[in-house]
Every structure is written in C-alpha cells, then in structure tokens.
Amino acid sequence: METFADVIKQEMIEQRYNRKHIDAKIRKEILDSAEMQAKHAECVSALNEWMAQDFYASKNERIAQLKLLDLDELVMEMMVGISYFYGPELYTSATAQLANRLKFSDKADSIKTIAEMVAIMAMVDLCDVTKEDKQASLYVQSRIPLSDQLVEFVLNSEYLPPMVCEPLELTHNYSSGYLTHNDSLVLGSGNHHDGDLCLDVLNLMNRVPLKLNTELVSEFEEQPTFELDTQQKVDNWTEFKKQSYVFYDLMVQNGNRFYLTNKVDKRGRIYAQGYHISTQGTAFKKAAVQLADEEIVTGAPV
C-alpha cells in the first residue's frame, strides 16, 4: 500500500532526475558565476555583430525572426541547453535538441539558426565543436563549468525513471501523472491539442503496479540489438547499460513496486514512458518488467 513516505521519495526522485528542475539549477550556477556572466555578455555581443551583417535572402529572414526575441534570455537558454552536452554529442542531434528552445514557425529554419548560433558559442568558448578527421561527424561538447553534484544530475537527467508512488490522475491533455510537473500527453513536437483523449484509459494503465524481474537483470546481461561497429557505439552502449542498472537499483531500493506513465501519439496509439525500464522496449526490457500484484490465471481455455 502506498504511504506518505512513497510520495516524498517520488518528489525527491523527480527533483534529481527531471530536466525541468535541473534547468533551474544550471541557470542559477551560471548566474552565480562571474566568468559565465562575462561569457554570456560576450556571446550576446558576438551574436549582435553576426545579426547586423547582410546575408542571402532566406538567411536574412531567419535572422529577422531572431531580432524579435530577447537575445539575453535566448543566449541564457542556449547556455542551459548546451550544459547538458557534458560529453560529446552529435552536432545534428545537439542542434535538433536545442531547436526546441527556439519557437520559430518552421522547424528546419530553427535548426539551421541554432547550428549557426552554436558555432558562435564555440567561438567564445562556451562549447567545443570537433571532429576526429575529415570524414568524421561533428560533435558538440559543453565548456560551461558545473558543480560535481549538478554534473551527476545532468548525466542522469535524460529520462525520468518510473514512479514509485501511484501517478496523479490525468484530468486534462497537459498533465503527466508526475508530482512536480505537467507535460503534453500527445507525443511529438507541435502535436499537442485540447481535443478528446481517452484519459480514462491512460489513467487505468498508469495505475497498474509493476516490478522488476530481479533474477533476470541480475543473472543475464542485456545484449545490443545492433552492431557495435564504432567506438562511439561501444561507449554509448556501455553507458546505457550502466544507467539502466542505476535505475534498476533505484527501483529495488524503493520497494520494487513502480508505475509507468503513458502517452498517446497523434493517431491515438499508447506508448509507455520509459527508456531504461519499459514494457515497450527490447525483448530484454520487456522480460525485465512484471506485474507487481501477481495472480494465478484460472478459467482460461486449454
């Protein structure tokens, strides 16, 4: 049975792993650093110089949209976003993630503009843009110093773990079930709407208690479903397995009774919101999750 202690534990987990809270922590450390404030001002100045130039027509149109924004706040938001790339991140992936922090009308335009802004941020030493050789892909890595505790939070913040208390009831399309934040229940950027969703079905699924098959995750090693043909893939897979066991241990330490929240895509198909622990992942991930309240099935046809 759920207790008040379970709710407190869940709030603590969300404070530690939820990017919505970590953003605020990163912003505070940047604002508290005289060096980063100077870098912020330098970046704003460099962007203003860049925006004052005359380019080809479509680029001028993109820059015109930038001129309508609060550049001080935009650079701060970019600095917060860049801070998550504590390790090398593919340039294409980094710019796509940062594009969500700009509210341009056209997604392709926003990614192009973000890519150009990241290059300027590299010029003022807020990040590094590197490639191993002429044929290799570009990578971005943050140069924004963070405290060791915050770095740990950043490294663990990519995906929220399952809830260790029963999710809150979903009452509208912008709710999550989590205790400290709301989110769109419709997957995909730009797909949110306030029309009819089967909230009763999502609530029913959210309230199904689950547990880990501890014997499976202890005795068997998860294998990749793709070729580890580059060192980057090897490193990413090693880190993924390491993070998975951090979350396995977190669930076990909190009683091995948890809940996965669910969302829908624009066609109404339901997806469990889990990455390291999920009922809709690889065969290993599916086998690792069981119903917490087990019952013997009777009356089924033979």
Rosetta blueprint (number, residue, H / E / L):
1 M L
2 E L
3 T L
4 F H
5 A H
6 D H
7 V H
8 I H
9 K H
10 Q H
11 E H
12 M H
13 I H
14 E H
15 Q H
16 R H
17 Y H
18 N L
19 R H
20 K H
21 H H
22 I H
23 D H
24 A H
25 K H
26 I H
27 R H
28 K H
29 E H
30 I H
31 L H
32 D L
33 S L
34 A H
35 E H
36 M H
37 Q H
38 A H
39 K H
40 H H
41 A H
42 E H
43 C H
44 V H
45 S H
46 A H
47 L H
48 N H
49 E H
50 W H
51 M H
52 A L
53 Q L
54 D L
55 F L
56 Y L
57 A H
58 S H
59 K H
60 N H
61 E H
62 R H
63 I H
64 A H
65 Q H
66 L H
67 K L
68 L L
69 L L
70 D L
71 L H
72 D H
73 E H
74 L H
75 V H
76 M H
77 E H
78 M H
79 M H
80 V H
81 G H
82 I H
83 S H
84 Y L
85 F L
86 Y L
87 G L
88 P L
89 E E
90 L E
91 Y H
92 T H
93 S H
94 A H
95 T H
96 A H
97 Q H
98 L H
99 A H
100 N L
101 R L
102 L L
103 K L
104 F L
105 S L
106 D L
107 K H
108 A H
109 D H
110 S H
111 I H
112 K H
113 T H
114 I H
115 A H
116 E H
117 M H
118 V H
119 A H
120 I H
121 M H
122 A H
123 M H
124 V L
125 D L
126 L L
127 C E
128 D E
129 V E
130 T E
131 K L
132 E L
133 D L
134 K L
135 Q L
136 A L
137 S L
138 L L
139 Y E
140 V E
141 Q E
142 S E
143 R L
144 I L
145 P L
146 L L
147 S L
148 D H
149 Q H
150 L H
151 V H
152 E H
153 F H
154 V H
155 L H
156 N L
157 S L
158 E L
159 Y L
160 L L
161 P L
162 P L
163 M E
164 V L
165 C L
166 E L
167 P L
168 L L
169 E L
170 L L
171 T L
172 H L
173 N L
174 Y E
175 S L
176 S L
177 G L
178 Y L
179 L L
180 T L
181 H L
182 N L
183 D L
184 S E
185 L L
186 V E
187 L L
188 G L
189 S L
190 G L
191 N L
192 H L
193 H L
194 D L
195 G L
196 D L
197 L L
198 C L
199 L H
200 D H
201 V H
202 L H
203 N H
204 L H
205 M H
206 N H
207 R L
208 V L
209 P L
210 L E
211 K E
212 L E
213 N L
214 T H
215 E H
216 L H
217 V H
218 S H
219 E H
220 F L
221 E L
222 E L
223 Q L
224 P L
225 T L
226 F L
227 E L
228 L L
229 D L
230 T L
231 Q H
232 Q H
233 K H
234 V H
235 D H
236 N H
237 W H
238 T H
239 E H
240 F H
241 K H
242 K H
243 Q H
244 S H
245 Y H
246 V H
247 F H
248 Y H
249 D H
250 L H
251 M H
252 V H
253 Q H
254 N L
255 G L
256 N L
257 R L
258 F E
259 Y E
260 L L
261 T L
262 N E
263 K E
264 V E
265 D L
266 K L
267 R L
268 G L
269 R L
270 I E
271 Y E
272 A E
273 Q L
274 G L
275 Y L
276 H L
277 I L
278 S L
279 T L
280 Q L
281 G L
282 T L
283 A H
284 F H
285 K H
286 K H
287 A H
288 A H
289 V E
290 Q E
291 L E
292 A L
293 D L
294 E L
295 E L
296 I L
297 V L
298 T L
299 G L
300 A L
301 P L
302 V L
